[in-house]
Amino acid sequence: MVDLVSYALISVTCFCFGLIVSFQMAHIAYCRKLTILVRRSISTKTIAPVLVEYEEGRKK
């Protein structure tokens, strides 16, 4: 039977890996969204897409 210390260490390790993975997923999603906004801003030669996204984010 696994003792309490080993179980606690496994739990903490799994929790830390979960935090790292979730942070990476959020970072990738944010970078993709930012890349789309930058491409749209470059193609329209204005910052209007960024401002629209900012306004939509404030309403939520």
N, C-alpha and C positions, 0 to 999 in steps of 0.2 A: 504494500500500500504506500502511496506517495505521502511523504510527510508534509506538514503545513508550510514549511519554509520553501520547499521546492514548488509547491502549488502556488504560493504567493509570487515567487520569482517568475514562473511561467505566465502568470496573470499580468504582471507588470510589463513583461516583455511583449506580450500580445497587445496590450494597451498602447505601448509606445509605437509599435509597428503600425497599429491602426491610425494613430495620430499622424505619423509620417506619411502614410499612404493617402489619407484624406487631405492633408495639406498639399501634397503633390497634385492630386486631382483638382483641387480648387485652383491651384496656381496655373495648371495647364488650361483649365476652362477660362480663367481670367485673361491669360495671354492670347488665347484664340480670339476672344471677344475684342480685345484691344487691337489685335492685328487686323481684324475685319473693319474696325472703326478707322484705323489708320489708312488702310487701302481705300476705303470709301472717301475719306477726307482728301487723299491725294488725287483720286480720280475726279472729284468735284472741285478741287482746288479751293475748298472752303473748310471751315471748322464746324459747319452746320450739323453734320452727323454726330459729332461729339457733344454739341450743345443739346441736341434732341435726346440723346441717350442720358445725359445728365439730368434733364428735366423729367424724363420718365422715371429715373431712379429716385428722384426726390419725392415723386407722388406716391411711391410705394410705401 
